[in-house]
Amino acid sequence: MFWPFNKKATKQIARIEIAGAIGSSTRKSVLKALQVVEERKYPALLLRIDSPGGTVGDSYEIYQALQRLQSKVKIVASYGNISASGGVYIGMGAPNIMANPGTLTGSIGVILRGNNLEKLLDRVGVSFQVIKSGPYKDILSFDRQLTPPEEQILQSLIDSTYEQFVNTVAESRHLDPATVRTFADGRIFTGEQAVEFGVVDRLGSEEDARLWLAELADLDPQKAKLQTIEERKPLVGRILQSQIPGFTTIVSTADWVQFELSTSGQPLWLYRP
């Protein structure tokens, strides 16, 4: 169940927050929230992003949903402490973007990591017998080194996904792809630098973003308050969060570990410090 429960909010600004690594649960939650914004006819949406990015497919689907919503709702993306890689990709779904001067953003690119435990397995005397239908069926297997042809295949996959990222930034920000490639080399940069590169429009806080959005939607800035659209947490979770110091940090750490394990071997739009 999402809240607030009002069916129509013509003078309010919807707010959706994307925090932490972007995976399937984030995608499902955000897509449902965007549907609520559309159904309840909010005139404006403030998308608050505080994320290092995440999976390619989930980031893309959120971006695509934002693009579709642009014709019905005024949208401003507000970058918090960090909006990098997949966070940037999602931000491209908003025609208007604001960041703090010190926001950590950028990291435009793709990364894929696998684990090679071959030497460890040799030490403990463990080996695997593999029967496969083709030479590349067990590519990125953790019990052996990549072969040169496999490296070429994976690099081609990464290059294709990278081009998608570059072209999306170029199209969304009205830049030449060659210009985007000059700073889309995986580097991170500040919100202030992002304005210079043309991937952010203005510098300011979330409150500044709200005022800008009210102006864009022709709303009274004094009356157009933010209404966060989110799923209500289970009662047990709310009680634990209020009673146990550090509970939120424990949950966030567990979520990150789960994300790392579940995305091993996948191409990611993710900033990994």
C-alpha positions in Angstrom: 0.0 0.0 0.0 1.3 3.4 -1.0 0.7 6.6 0.9 -0.6 9.4 1.1 -4.0 8.0 0.3 -5.6 11.0 -1.4 -6.8 10.0 -4.9 -6.2 13.5 -6.4 -3.6 16.1 -5.5 -3.7 18.9 -8.0 -1.8 21.4 -5.9 0.8 19.1 -4.4 4.3 18.0 -5.6 4.9 14.3 -5.5 8.2 13.1 -4.2 9.9 9.8 -5.0 13.2 8.9 -3.4 15.7 6.5 -4.9 18.3 5.6 -2.3 21.0 2.9 -2.3 22.0 0.4 -4.9 19.4 0.1 -7.7 18.2 -3.5 -8.2 14.9 -5.3 -8.9 13.3 -4.3 -5.6 14.1 -0.6 -6.3 12.7 -0.9 -9.8 9.4 -2.5 -8.7 8.9 0.1 -5.9 9.7 3.1 -8.1 7.6 1.9 -11.0 4.6 1.5 -8.7 5.2 4.9 -7.2 5.3 6.5 -10.7 2.0 4.8 -11.5 0.5 6.4 -8.4 1.8 9.8 -9.5 0.1 9.4 -12.8 -3.2 8.0 -11.5 -3.6 10.6 -8.8 -2.8 13.3 -11.4 0.0 15.1 -9.5 1.1 18.1 -11.6 4.7 17.8 -10.6 7.3 15.2 -9.5 10.5 15.7 -7.5 12.7 12.7 -8.0 15.3 12.6 -5.2 18.3 10.4 -6.1 20.9 9.4 -3.6 22.4 6.3 -5.3 25.7 5.0 -6.6 23.8 3.2 -9.4 23.1 -0.5 -9.9 21.9 -3.0 -12.5 21.6 -2.0 -16.1 18.1 -3.3 -16.8 16.5 -2.0 -13.7 18.0 1.5 -14.2 16.9 1.5 -17.8 13.3 0.6 -17.0 13.0 3.4 -14.4 14.5 5.9 -16.9 12.0 4.7 -19.6 9.0 5.1 -17.2 10.2 8.7 -16.4 10.4 9.5 -20.1 6.8 8.4 -20.7 5.7 10.5 -17.7 7.3 13.7 -19.0 4.3 14.5 -21.2 1.9 14.5 -18.2 3.9 15.7 -15.2 6.6 18.3 -14.7 9.7 16.5 -13.4 12.8 17.8 -11.6 15.6 15.4 -10.5 17.4 16.4 -7.3 20.8 14.8 -6.7 21.7 14.3 -3.1 25.0 13.1 -1.7 25.6 10.8 -4.6 24.0 10.2 -8.0 26.5 8.2 -10.0 26.4 5.8 -12.9 22.9 4.2 -12.9 21.8 7.1 -10.8 22.9 9.4 -13.6 21.1 7.2 -16.1 17.8 7.5 -14.2 18.3 11.2 -13.9 18.4 11.5 -17.7 14.7 10.6 -17.5 14.1 14.1 -16.0 14.2 17.1 -18.3 15.4 19.3 -15.4 18.2 18.3 -13.1 19.6 20.0 -9.9 22.5 18.9 -7.8 24.3 20.2 -4.7 27.7 21.8 -5.6 29.4 18.9 -3.8 27.2 16.1 -5.0 29.3 13.1 -6.1 28.1 12.3 -9.6 29.4 11.0 -12.9 31.0 7.5 -13.1 29.4 7.2 -16.5 30.3 3.7 -17.7 29.9 0.0 -17.2 31.6 -2.5 -15.0 31.4 -6.3 -14.8 33.2 -8.3 -12.2 33.6 -12.0 -11.5 35.4 -14.0 -8.9 38.4 -16.3 -9.8 39.0 -18.8 -7.0 41.1 -21.2 -9.1 44.2 -21.0 -6.9 42.2 -21.3 -3.7 40.4 -24.4 -5.0 43.7 -25.9 -6.1 45.0 -25.6 -2.6 42.1 -27.3 -1.0 41.9 -30.0 -3.7 38.5 -29.1 -5.2 37.8 -29.2 -8.9 34.7 -29.2 -11.1 33.8 -31.4 -14.0 31.9 -29.3 -16.6 29.9 -30.6 -19.6 28.7 -27.7 -21.7 27.0 -27.1 -25.0 29.4 -24.5 -26.3 32.9 -23.2 -25.4 31.5 -20.0 -23.8 28.6 -21.5 -21.8 30.5 -21.2 -18.5 32.0 -17.8 -19.2 33.1 -16.0 -16.0 33.1 -19.3 -14.1 34.7 -18.8 -10.7 37.0 -21.9 -10.9 39.1 -20.9 -13.9 40.8 -18.0 -15.6 39.1 -16.2 -18.5 40.4 -17.1 -22.0 41.4 -14.3 -24.4 38.4 -15.0 -26.7 36.1 -14.8 -23.6 37.7 -11.4 -22.6 36.9 -10.1 -26.1 33.3 -11.3 -25.9 32.8 -9.6 -22.5 34.5 -6.4 -23.7 32.2 -6.3 -26.7 29.2 -6.6 -24.3 30.6 -3.8 -22.1 31.3 -1.6 -25.1 27.7 -2.0 -26.4 26.2 -1.1 -23.0 28.6 1.8 -22.7 27.4 3.2 -26.0 23.8 3.0 -24.9 24.7 5.0 -21.8 26.6 7.7 -23.8 23.9 8.0 -26.4 21.2 8.4 -23.7 23.1 11.2 -22.0 23.8 12.9 -25.3 20.2 12.7 -26.4 18.7 13.7 -23.0 21.1 16.6 -22.5 21.3 17.8 -26.1 25.0 17.1 -26.4 27.2 15.5 -29.1 28.1 11.9 -28.2 31.8 12.8 -28.8 31.5 15.5 -26.2 30.0 13.1 -23.7 32.8 10.7 -24.2 35.3 13.3 -23.0 34.0 13.0 -19.5 32.2 9.6 -19.7 35.4 7.6 -18.9 34.3 6.3 -15.5 35.6 9.4 -13.6 33.5 10.9 -10.8 33.0 14.6 -10.5 31.1 17.1 -8.4 27.7 18.7 -9.1 29.5 21.9 -9.9 31.6 20.2 -12.5 28.5 18.4 -13.8 27.0 21.9 -14.6 30.1 22.7 -16.6 29.8 19.5 -18.6 26.1 20.1 -19.2 24.7 17.1 -17.5 23.2 19.1 -14.6 21.1 22.3 -15.1 21.4 24.1 -11.8 23.0 23.9 -8.4 20.9 23.9 -5.3 19.3 21.9 -2.5 16.2 19.8 -2.5 14.2 22.8 -1.3 15.6 24.8 -4.2 14.5 22.0 -6.5 11.0 22.1 -5.0 10.8 25.9 -5.6 12.0 25.4 -9.2 9.4 22.7 -9.8 6.6 24.8 -8.4 7.6 27.5 -10.9 7.7 25.0 -13.8 4.2 23.6 -12.8 2.7 27.1 -12.2 2.0 26.3 -8.5 2.1 28.5 -5.5 5.5 27.8 -3.9 4.1 28.5 -0.4 1.3 26.0 -0.8 2.8 23.3 -3.1 4.3 21.0 -0.5 6.1 17.7 -1.1 4.2 14.5 -0.6 6.5 11.5 -0.6 5.0 8.5 -2.4 6.3 5.3 -0.9 5.2 1.9 0.3 4.4 1.7 4.0 7.0 -0.4 5.9 5.8 -3.4 7.8 4.8 -2.7 11.4 7.6 -4.8 12.8 10.2 -3.0 10.7 8.9 0.4 11.9 9.0 -0.7 15.5 12.6 -2.1 15.2 13.7 1.1 13.4 12.4 3.3 16.2 13.6 1.1 19.1 17.0 -0.3 18.0 19.9 2.2 17.4 21.7 1.6 14.2 18.9 -0.7 12.9 18.7 1.2 9.6 22.5 0.9 9.1 22.4 -2.9 9.7 19.6 -3.3 7.2 21.4 -1.1 4.6 24.6 -3.2 5.0 22.6 -6.4 4.6 20.9 -5.1 1.5 24.3 -4.1 0.0 25.8 -7.6 0.6 22.7 -9.2 -1.0 23.0 -6.9 -4.0 26.7 -7.7 -4.4 26.1 -11.4 -4.3 23.1 -11.4 -6.6 24.7 -9.2 -9.3 28.1 -11.0 -9.6 28.9 -11.5 -13.3 26.3 -8.9 -14.4 27.2 -5.7 -16.3 26.5 -2.8 -13.9 26.0 0.9 -14.1 27.5 1.3 -10.7 30.1 3.4 -8.9 32.3 1.2 -6.9 34.9 3.2 -4.8 
